[in-house]
């Protein structure tokens, strides 16, 4: 059984799901929690996947604890009905946290993709850092994307025999997407190809913005966008902001007057990767985008005070918002271009995970 609920979870499990469905040794059940709805379903269809189980939708405007309680209760019911041999979760989402509780309470072995990421600050990102600690503490197979992630787990007294370094599955999905968008005739939609060309024809540098973390909501989101708008004006940039569907984010964006930032709804995944490939600079609070930017040699300004992916900072392709020097723009672009692209993986993580699951669970049943 694999539990997913958000678009990033779809993306980071898609290639693994496809491999497991092709593998006669496994009978995969994909359970969708409904944490994201429309963009979740759109992204699944891009990978030619569909859920086997769909939980009832839980209103995203409900208090966080109420959402956790309702999703966990629904997952508990489904897990008790199925009693799977193991449960797969990915990352640090509400869906993953809820599934970890339900699986643990039913003594179902837990497999955590993207284990060991740590910002070392429980309040940033909130509540994701707490989710990470809890999920890893109850997991039976911990799939760490990097050796630094593995060391984080070992420092927390987690048995090293349960930890496997695989690289991040986001790179598997990225390589799949690049194959799609590099085919002749691919159209990214929203007339983006023409708009990017127009920006370059005007001598401006195109850049991309994404902001979704709870810690950046409210007035902080408005202030960040206004500052980015000023940076765009002073540095001859033109920025494309792909807005998260959360209603709270929409409300604050509507209140913010911007002159050098175009606002778009969430782009389909392949269109978004096209944008990522065809812009020169990225501003984002996303963890997955830090990984994708590294592989594409794109500089990313991390719109947070810390990151659980310090490898990009160390290699110079990423810089934290507080340390970003707008006058050093060319330096960041150059550093990202020369950094190693495989610091978060080489695109083989999902295939490695299938072998790990075969060794762990098929040997038990034999």
C-alpha positions as CSV (number, residue, x, y, z in Angstrom):
1,X,0.0,0.0,0.0
2,X,1.2,3.5,-0.9
3,X,-0.4,6.6,0.6
4,X,-0.1,9.9,-1.2
5,X,-2.1,13.1,-1.0
6,X,-0.3,16.0,-2.6
7,X,1.2,16.8,-6.0
8,X,4.8,16.5,-4.8
9,X,4.0,13.1,-3.4
10,X,2.5,12.0,-6.8
11,X,5.7,13.3,-8.6
12,X,8.1,11.7,-6.2
13,X,6.4,8.3,-6.1
14,X,5.3,8.1,-9.8
15,X,8.3,6.2,-11.2
16,X,8.4,3.8,-8.2
17,X,4.6,3.2,-8.6
18,X,5.1,2.4,-12.3
19,X,7.9,0.0,-11.5
20,X,5.9,-1.7,-8.8
21,X,2.9,-2.1,-11.0
22,X,5.1,-3.7,-13.6
23,X,6.6,-6.1,-11.1
24,X,4.7,-9.4,-10.6
25,X,6.2,-9.8,-7.1
26,X,4.0,-6.9,-5.8
27,X,0.3,-6.0,-5.8
28,X,0.3,-2.3,-5.3
29,X,-2.7,-0.4,-3.8
30,X,-2.4,3.4,-4.2
31,X,-4.4,5.3,-1.6
32,X,-5.2,9.0,-2.2
33,X,-6.0,11.1,0.9
34,X,-7.5,14.1,-1.0
35,X,-5.1,16.6,0.6
36,X,-4.8,18.2,-2.8
37,X,-7.5,17.4,-5.3
38,X,-7.5,18.8,-8.8
39,X,-3.8,19.2,-9.3
40,X,-3.3,15.8,-7.7
41,X,-5.5,14.1,-10.2
42,X,-4.0,16.0,-13.1
43,X,-0.5,15.0,-12.1
44,X,-1.4,11.3,-11.7
45,X,-2.8,11.3,-15.2
46,X,0.4,12.7,-16.6
47,X,2.2,9.6,-15.4
48,X,-0.7,7.3,-16.5
49,X,-1.6,6.4,-12.9
50,X,-4.8,6.3,-10.9
51,X,-5.6,5.7,-7.2
52,X,-7.2,2.4,-6.1
53,X,-8.6,4.1,-3.0
54,X,-9.8,7.7,-2.6
55,X,-10.5,8.9,0.9
56,X,-13.3,11.4,1.5
57,X,-12.2,15.0,1.0
58,X,-11.2,16.9,4.1
59,X,-11.7,20.7,3.9
60,X,-8.3,22.4,3.7
61,X,-9.7,25.3,5.7
62,X,-10.2,23.2,8.8
63,X,-7.7,23.5,11.7
64,X,-4.6,21.5,11.1
65,X,-5.2,19.1,14.0
66,X,-8.7,18.4,12.9
67,X,-7.5,17.5,9.4
68,X,-4.8,15.2,10.8
69,X,-7.4,13.5,13.0
70,X,-9.9,12.9,10.2
71,X,-7.4,11.7,7.6
72,X,-5.7,9.4,10.2
73,X,-9.1,7.9,11.2
74,X,-9.9,7.2,7.5
75,X,-6.5,5.7,6.9
76,X,-6.8,3.5,10.0
77,X,-10.0,2.0,8.6
78,X,-8.5,1.3,5.2
79,X,-5.4,-0.2,6.6
80,X,-7.3,-2.5,8.9
81,X,-9.4,-3.6,5.9
82,X,-6.4,-4.3,3.7
83,X,-3.7,-5.3,6.3
84,X,-1.0,-4.7,3.7
85,X,2.5,-6.3,4.0
86,X,4.0,-2.8,4.2
87,X,3.0,0.9,3.8
88,X,5.0,3.4,1.7
89,X,4.9,7.1,2.4
90,X,6.9,9.9,0.9
91,X,8.3,13.1,2.4
92,X,7.0,15.3,5.2
93,X,3.3,16.0,4.4
94,X,0.1,15.8,6.5
95,X,-0.8,12.7,4.5
96,X,2.5,11.0,5.3
97,X,2.3,11.9,8.9
98,X,-1.3,10.5,9.2
99,X,-0.4,7.3,7.3
100,X,2.6,6.8,9.6
101,X,0.4,7.0,12.7
102,X,-2.2,4.6,11.2
103,X,0.4,2.1,10.0
104,X,2.3,2.1,13.3
105,X,-0.8,1.6,15.4
106,X,-1.7,-1.4,13.2
107,X,1.8,-2.8,13.3
108,X,2.2,-2.5,9.5
109,X,5.9,-2.0,8.5
110,X,6.5,1.5,7.3
111,X,8.7,2.5,4.3
112,X,9.7,6.2,4.3
113,X,11.0,7.7,1.0
114,X,13.1,10.9,1.6
115,X,14.0,10.0,5.2
116,X,16.5,11.9,7.2
117,X,16.0,15.4,6.0
118,X,16.5,17.9,8.8
119,X,16.4,21.7,9.2
120,X,17.1,21.2,12.9
121,X,14.4,23.8,13.8
122,X,11.0,22.4,14.8
123,X,9.4,25.8,13.9
124,X,10.9,26.1,10.4
125,X,9.5,24.5,8.3
126,X,6.4,24.1,10.5
127,X,4.9,21.5,10.9
128,X,7.0,19.5,8.4
129,X,10.1,19.2,10.6
130,X,8.0,17.5,13.3
131,X,6.4,15.2,10.7
132,X,9.9,14.1,9.6
133,X,11.1,13.3,13.1
134,X,7.9,11.3,13.9
135,X,7.8,9.4,10.6
136,X,11.5,8.4,10.8
137,X,11.2,7.3,14.4
138,X,8.5,4.7,13.5
139,X,9.8,3.6,10.0
140,X,11.2,0.2,9.3
141,X,12.8,1.0,6.0
142,X,14.3,4.5,5.7
143,X,15.3,5.6,2.2
144,X,17.7,8.5,2.6
145,X,18.3,10.7,-0.5
146,X,21.9,11.6,0.5
147,X,24.7,10.4,2.8
148,X,24.1,13.6,4.9
149,X,20.5,12.5,5.4
150,X,21.7,9.1,6.6
151,X,24.1,10.7,9.1
152,X,21.2,12.7,10.5
153,X,19.3,9.5,11.2
154,X,22.3,7.7,12.7
155,X,22.8,10.7,15.1
156,X,19.2,10.1,16.2
157,X,20.1,6.5,17.2
158,X,18.2,4.9,14.3
159,X,19.6,1.5,13.4
160,X,21.9,1.9,10.4
161,X,20.8,-1.5,9.0
162,X,17.3,0.1,8.3
163,X,18.8,3.0,6.3
164,X,19.5,3.0,2.6
165,X,20.9,5.8,0.5
166,X,19.1,5.9,-2.8
167,X,19.2,9.4,-4.1
168,X,16.0,11.3,-4.4
169,X,13.1,10.0,-6.5
170,X,12.3,13.6,-7.6
171,X,15.2,13.2,-10.1
172,X,13.6,10.1,-11.5
173,X,10.5,12.0,-12.2
174,X,12.4,15.0,-13.6
175,X,14.2,12.8,-16.1
176,X,10.9,11.3,-17.2
177,X,9.5,14.9,-17.6
178,X,12.5,16.1,-19.6
179,X,12.0,13.3,-22.1
180,X,8.4,14.5,-22.6
181,X,9.1,18.2,-23.0
182,X,12.1,17.7,-25.2
183,X,10.0,16.0,-27.9
184,X,9.2,18.1,-31.0
185,X,5.8,19.9,-30.7
186,X,5.6,20.1,-26.9
187,X,3.5,23.1,-26.0
188,X,3.9,24.4,-22.4
189,X,0.5,26.1,-22.5
190,X,-0.4,29.6,-21.2
191,X,1.6,31.0,-24.3
192,X,4.7,30.6,-22.1
193,X,7.1,30.0,-24.9
194,X,6.2,33.3,-26.6
195,X,6.2,35.2,-23.3
196,X,9.7,33.9,-22.3
197,X,11.0,34.9,-25.8
198,X,9.4,38.4,-25.4
199,X,11.1,38.8,-22.0
200,X,14.5,37.9,-23.5
201,X,13.9,40.1,-26.6
202,X,13.5,43.1,-24.2
203,X,16.9,42.3,-22.7
204,X,15.4,41.0,-19.4
205,X,16.2,37.9,-17.5
206,X,13.3,35.5,-16.9
207,X,12.9,34.0,-13.4
208,X,10.5,31.7,-11.6
209,X,8.8,32.0,-8.2
210,X,7.0,29.4,-6.1
211,X,5.9,29.9,-2.5
212,X,3.8,27.4,-0.6
213,X,5.2,26.7,2.9
214,X,2.9,27.5,5.8
215,X,5.7,29.6,7.4
216,X,5.5,32.0,4.4
217,X,1.8,32.6,4.5
218,X,0.0,35.8,5.5
219,X,1.7,39.2,5.6
220,X,5.1,37.5,5.1
221,X,4.0,36.3,1.7
222,X,2.9,39.8,0.7
223,X,6.2,41.3,1.9
224,X,8.2,38.7,0.1
225,X,6.4,39.3,-3.2
226,X,6.8,43.1,-2.9
227,X,10.5,42.7,-2.3
228,X,10.9,40.3,-5.2
229,X,9.0,42.8,-7.4
230,X,11.5,45.5,-6.4
231,X,14.4,43.2,-7.1
232,X,13.0,42.4,-10.5
233,X,12.8,46.1,-11.3
234,X,16.3,47.0,-10.1
235,X,18.0,43.9,-11.7
236,X,16.2,43.9,-15.1
237,X,14.4,40.6,-14.3
238,X,10.9,39.5,-15.2
239,X,9.4,36.9,-12.8
240,X,6.7,34.3,-13.4
241,X,4.9,33.3,-10.2
242,X,3.2,29.9,-10.2
243,X,0.7,30.3,-7.3
244,X,-0.2,27.4,-5.0
245,X,-3.9,26.7,-4.9
246,X,-4.3,27.2,-1.2
247,X,-7.1,29.9,-0.5
248,X,-5.0,31.6,2.1
249,X,-2.2,32.2,-0.5
250,X,-4.8,33.5,-3.0
251,X,-6.2,36.0,-0.6
252,X,-2.8,37.6,0.1
253,X,-1.7,37.6,-3.5
254,X,-4.9,39.4,-4.5
255,X,-4.1,42.2,-2.0
256,X,-0.6,42.7,-3.4
257,X,0.1,45.1,-6.3
258,X,2.9,43.8,-8.5
259,X,4.4,45.3,-11.7
260,X,7.3,43.0,-12.6
261,X,5.7,39.6,-11.7
262,X,3.2,37.6,-13.8
263,X,0.9,35.4,-11.8
264,X,-0.2,31.9,-13.0
265,X,-2.2,29.1,-11.5
266,X,-0.4,25.9,-10.7
267,X,1.1,24.7,-13.9
268,X,0.8,21.1,-15.0
269,X,4.0,19.3,-14.0
270,X,5.5,18.9,-17.5
271,X,4.7,22.6,-18.2
272,X,6.4,23.6,-14.9
273,X,9.5,21.6,-15.7
274,X,9.6,23.4,-19.1
275,X,9.5,26.7,-17.2
276,X,12.2,25.6,-14.8
277,X,14.4,24.6,-17.7
278,X,13.8,27.9,-19.7
279,X,14.2,30.5,-16.9
280,X,17.5,31.6,-15.5
281,X,16.9,32.1,-11.8
282,X,14.5,30.6,-9.3
283,X,13.0,31.9,-6.0
284,X,11.3,29.2,-4.1
285,X,10.6,27.7,-0.6
286,X,10.2,24.2,-2.1
287,X,12.5,21.4,-1.2
288,X,11.8,19.5,-4.4
289,X,12.6,22.5,-6.5
290,X,16.0,22.7,-4.8
291,X,16.7,19.2,-6.1
292,X,15.4,19.9,-9.6
293,X,17.4,23.1,-9.9
294,X,20.6,21.3,-8.9
295,X,20.1,18.7,-11.6
296,X,19.3,21.4,-14.2
297,X,22.2,23.6,-13.0
298,X,19.8,26.5,-12.2
299,X,20.5,28.9,-9.3
300,X,17.8,28.9,-6.6
301,X,17.2,31.4,-3.9
302,X,15.7,29.5,-1.0
303,X,12.9,31.6,0.5
304,X,13.5,30.4,4.0
305,X,15.9,30.9,6.9
306,X,17.2,27.4,6.7
307,X,17.0,24.3,4.5
308,X,17.0,20.5,5.1
309,X,18.9,20.3,1.8
310,X,22.2,21.9,2.6
311,X,24.1,20.1,-0.2
312,X,22.9,22.7,-2.7
313,X,24.2,25.5,-0.4
314,X,27.6,23.8,0.0
315,X,28.0,23.4,-3.8
316,X,27.0,27.0,-4.5
317,X,23.9,26.4,-6.6
318,X,21.5,27.5,-3.8
319,X,21.5,30.4,-1.4
320,X,19.3,31.2,1.6
321,X,17.0,34.3,1.3
322,X,18.7,36.1,4.2
323,X,22.1,35.7,2.6
324,X,21.0,36.5,-0.9
325,X,23.0,39.5,-2.2
326,X,21.1,41.0,-5.2
327,X,24.3,42.5,-6.6
328,X,25.9,39.0,-6.9
329,X,23.2,37.7,-9.3
330,X,25.7,36.8,-12.0
331,X,27.9,34.9,-9.5
332,X,25.0,32.7,-8.4
333,X,24.1,31.9,-12.0
334,X,27.7,31.0,-12.7
335,X,28.1,28.9,-9.5
336,X,25.0,26.9,-10.3
337,X,26.1,26.2,-13.8
338,X,29.4,24.6,-12.6
339,X,28.0,22.7,-9.6
340,X,27.7,18.9,-9.9
341,X,24.2,18.0,-11.0
342,X,23.8,14.7,-9.3
343,X,24.1,15.8,-5.6
344,X,20.5,14.7,-5.0
345,X,20.5,11.7,-7.2
346,X,21.1,10.4,-10.7
347,X,17.6,9.2,-11.6
348,X,17.9,5.6,-10.4
349,X,16.4,5.9,-7.0
350,X,13.1,4.2,-7.8
351,X,14.8,1.1,-9.3
352,X,17.0,0.9,-6.2
353,X,14.0,1.1,-3.9
354,X,12.3,-1.8,-5.8
355,X,15.3,-4.0,-5.1
356,X,15.4,-3.0,-1.5
357,X,11.7,-3.8,-1.1
358,X,12.3,-7.2,-2.8
359,X,15.2,-8.0,-0.5
360,X,13.3,-6.9,2.6
361,X,9.8,-8.2,2.1
362,X,9.9,-11.0,-0.4
363,X,12.6,-12.8,1.6
364,X,10.4,-12.6,4.7
365,X,7.5,-14.3,2.9
366,X,9.6,-17.0,1.2
